[in-house]
Amino acid sequence: MLYGLDRLESFKKDGWVLLVEGESDCWTAWYHGIPALGLPGKTHWKS
């Protein structure tokens, strides 16, 4: 599940989105006005 999917509609006007690792990277990107969706971080990965 991608973090930030609730913002996807607002990102459509940009025409692109940055994929980052984790929630905190999303928050940083959003703070700087960068459209971003977060992939689960390595601590959430199960082998």
ROMAR-595302 format. One record per residue (C-alpha): residue in one letter; x, z, y. Coordinates in steps of 0.02 Angstrom, whole numbers, plus 50000, padded with zeros to 5 digits. Last residue first. Example, Ala and Ser with C-alpha at 12.3 -4.5 7.8 and 13.67 -1.06 7.14 Angstrom:
s506845035749947;a506155039049775;
//
This chain:
s505435016449398;k504385025349530;w504665021849714;h504015034749837;t505735041549885;k506325023749915;g505115021550058;p503395013450041;l503304997450145;g502844999550326;l501974986750436;a502644982450608;p502124974350772;i503484978650898;g502944987151059;h504434999051068;y503405014051015;w502635003250879;a504354999650806;t504825018050805;w503165023150727;c503355009850594;d505115015950554;s504405033450534;e503085027350413;g504235019750285;e505365004750261;v505014990650383;l504104974050379;l504034965950551;v502454956450596;w502154938950663;g500844928650755;d500764940850900;k498874938650919;k498664943550736;f499494960450766;s497884968250835;e496984964250672;l498394971950569;r498314988850654;d497324997450515;l498604990350394;g499865002350468;y500695008250308;l500684995250170;m500005000050000;
//
